[in-house]
Amino acid sequence: MSIKAYQQTARRTENPREIEYRLFAQVTAALVEAQKTGKSDLHKLMDALDWNRRVWSALSLDCANPDNGLPAQLRASIISLSIFVSKHTSEIMREDEDIQDLIDINRLIMQGLNGE
Protein backbone atom coordinates (compact mmCIF):
# COMPACT_ATOMS: atom_id res chain seq x y z
CA MET A 1 0.00 0.00 0.00
CA SER A 2 1.42 3.40 -0.91
CA ILE A 3 1.89 6.08 1.72
CA LYS A 4 -0.71 8.26 0.01
CA ALA A 5 -3.31 5.50 0.14
CA TYR A 6 -2.48 4.89 3.80
CA GLN A 7 -2.87 8.59 4.63
CA GLN A 8 -6.23 8.76 2.88
CA THR A 9 -7.43 5.67 4.75
CA ALA A 10 -6.21 7.08 8.05
CA ARG A 11 -8.03 10.37 7.44
CA ARG A 12 -11.27 8.50 6.80
CA THR A 13 -11.05 6.26 9.85
CA GLU A 14 -9.55 8.55 12.52
CA ASN A 15 -11.45 11.33 14.19
CA PRO A 16 -9.59 14.53 15.20
CA ARG A 17 -9.05 13.33 18.79
CA GLU A 18 -7.45 10.12 17.54
CA ILE A 19 -5.19 12.06 15.19
CA GLU A 20 -4.13 14.40 18.00
CA TYR A 21 -3.56 11.42 20.31
CA ARG A 22 -1.38 9.72 17.69
CA LEU A 23 0.64 12.92 17.19
CA PHE A 24 1.18 13.31 20.93
CA ALA A 25 2.16 9.64 21.20
CA GLN A 26 4.77 10.08 18.47
CA VAL A 27 6.28 13.29 19.82
CA THR A 28 6.25 11.95 23.38
CA ALA A 29 8.04 8.79 22.25
CA ALA A 30 10.68 11.01 20.66
CA LEU A 31 11.06 12.93 23.93
CA VAL A 32 11.41 9.67 25.90
CA GLU A 33 14.10 8.44 23.51
CA ALA A 34 15.90 11.77 23.75
CA GLN A 35 15.71 11.59 27.53
CA LYS A 36 17.46 8.20 27.47
CA THR A 37 20.45 9.47 25.51
CA GLY A 38 20.41 12.96 27.00
CA LYS A 39 23.05 15.37 25.84
CA SER A 40 25.22 12.54 24.55
CA ASP A 41 23.04 12.70 21.42
CA LEU A 42 22.43 16.42 21.24
CA HIS A 43 20.92 16.23 17.75
CA LYS A 44 18.24 13.77 18.88
CA LEU A 45 17.47 15.87 21.96
CA MET A 46 17.17 19.13 20.03
CA ASP A 47 15.04 17.54 17.31
CA ALA A 48 12.61 16.09 19.85
CA LEU A 49 12.40 19.36 21.79
CA ASP A 50 11.86 21.38 18.61
CA TRP A 51 9.16 19.00 17.37
CA ASN A 52 7.34 19.15 20.70
CA ARG A 53 7.53 22.95 20.77
CA ARG A 54 6.16 23.14 17.21
CA VAL A 55 3.24 20.87 18.14
CA TRP A 56 2.38 23.05 21.11
CA SER A 57 2.80 26.23 19.08
CA ALA A 58 0.35 24.92 16.46
CA LEU A 59 -2.14 24.05 19.21
CA SER A 60 -1.78 27.51 20.68
CA LEU A 61 -2.36 29.18 17.34
CA ASP A 62 -5.41 27.03 16.74
CA CYS A 63 -6.80 27.86 20.18
CA ALA A 64 -6.26 31.57 19.60
CA ASN A 65 -8.55 31.41 16.57
CA PRO A 66 -11.99 32.76 17.54
CA ASP A 67 -13.61 30.13 15.31
CA ASN A 68 -12.15 27.31 17.41
CA GLY A 69 -15.04 25.26 18.82
CA LEU A 70 -13.44 24.40 22.16
CA PRO A 71 -14.73 26.13 25.30
CA ALA A 72 -12.92 29.41 26.03
CA GLN A 73 -11.48 28.18 29.35
CA LEU A 74 -10.02 25.05 27.74
CA ARG A 75 -8.52 27.10 24.92
CA ALA A 76 -6.95 29.48 27.46
CA SER A 77 -5.51 26.52 29.38
CA ILE A 78 -3.97 25.05 26.23
CA ILE A 79 -2.43 28.42 25.35
CA SER A 80 -1.00 28.69 28.89
CA LEU A 81 0.46 25.19 28.64
CA SER A 82 1.96 26.10 25.28
CA ILE A 83 3.68 29.11 26.83
CA PHE A 84 5.05 26.94 29.64
CA VAL A 85 6.25 24.29 27.16
CA SER A 86 8.04 26.93 25.11
CA LYS A 87 9.76 28.49 28.13
CA HIS A 88 10.68 25.15 29.68
CA THR A 89 12.04 23.91 26.34
CA SER A 90 14.31 26.95 26.16
CA GLU A 91 15.51 26.23 29.70
CA ILE A 92 16.28 22.62 28.78
CA MET A 93 18.22 23.77 25.73
CA ARG A 94 20.21 26.38 27.66
CA GLU A 95 20.70 24.61 30.96
CA ASP A 96 20.43 21.18 32.48
CA GLU A 97 16.68 21.20 33.09
CA ASP A 98 14.79 17.91 33.10
CA ILE A 99 12.79 16.88 30.06
CA GLN A 100 10.42 14.80 32.25
CA ASP A 101 7.99 17.72 32.79
CA LEU A 102 7.34 17.92 29.05
CA ILE A 103 6.79 14.16 28.86
CA ASP A 104 4.36 14.30 31.79
CA ILE A 105 2.36 17.15 30.26
CA ASN A 106 2.07 15.33 26.95
CA ARG A 107 0.96 12.13 28.68
CA LEU A 108 -1.72 14.03 30.60
CA ILE A 109 -3.00 15.50 27.35
CA MET A 110 -3.01 12.00 25.83
CA GLN A 111 -5.09 10.73 28.76
CA GLY A 112 -7.58 13.53 28.19
CA LEU A 113 -7.77 12.81 24.48
CA ASN A 114 -8.27 9.12 25.26
CA GLY A 115 -11.12 9.92 27.65
CA GLU A 116 -9.28 8.69 30.76
N, C-alpha and C positions, 0 to 999 in steps of 0.2 A: 504494500500500500504506500503510495507516495505521501510525502509530508503534507502536501496541500489537501489531499483527500482526508488525511487524518485530522487536520485542523478544521475542515468543514464539518466533519462528523462530530468533533468535540464541541464545536459551537452549537450544534443542534441538540446535543444531549446534556450539556452542562448549563445550569442556570448561573446567574452572575455570582451568587454566593459561593458556588462550587469552584468557579474560575478564580475568585479572589482567594479562597482557601488553598487551591493548588499553587497559586503564585506565592502565598505566604509560606507554604510548605517548602517550596523550592528555595526561596531566599533564606529561610531559616536554616535549612540543611547546609547551605553555603556558609552561613555564619558559624554553625557548629563545626564544620570542617576547618574553617579558618581559626576557630578557637583552639582546636587541637594542635595545629602547627604553630600558632602564635606568630611572633615576629620573625621566626626562622624562615617563614615563607611570606615575606612582606607583600608580594604581588597578590597572592591568594587572599590575604587579609584585606588589603585595600580594595580589591575587586568586590569582595563580599560586602564590605562596608558601603561602598559606593552604590552597589545595586540596591541594598536595603534603603539607603537614603533616597534614591530615586523613586522607589516604590512608595515610600511615605510622602515624598514631595508630590507625586501624582495624586495620591489620596487627598492630600491637603488642598490641592488645586481643585479637585472635583468637589470637595465639600464646601469650598468657597463660592462655588457657582450657585446663584440663587434658584436655579431650576433643579437642583439636587433634591430628590424626594425624601431623603432621610430627615428625621426630626432635627430641629435647630440645635438642641442640646447635644445630640449625638455628633452632629457635624462639628460643633465647637470642640467637643472632646477629642475628636480625631485630629483636628487642626492643632490642638495643644500637644497631643502625643507626637505629632509630626515635628513640631518645634523642638520638643525634648529630644527626639531621635536625632535630629540634625545637630543639635548642640553636643549631645553625648558622643555622637560619631566623631565630631571634630576633636573632642577631648581624647578619644581613643587613638585617633591618628597622631595627635601631638604628644600625648603623654602615655602613661602605662595604665590607663583606665581599663576596666573589665568589660568585655563584650557580652557577658552574661545578661546584663539588663536588657539589651536589645533582643536577645533570644527569648527572654521571658515575656517581654511585651508582645512579640510576634506570636508566641504560643498562646497567650491570652486572647489575642485577636482571633486566632484560629479556633479556639474553643467557642468563642462567640459566634463565629461564622458556621460552626458545626452544630450550634444549638445546645451546647453543653452548659 
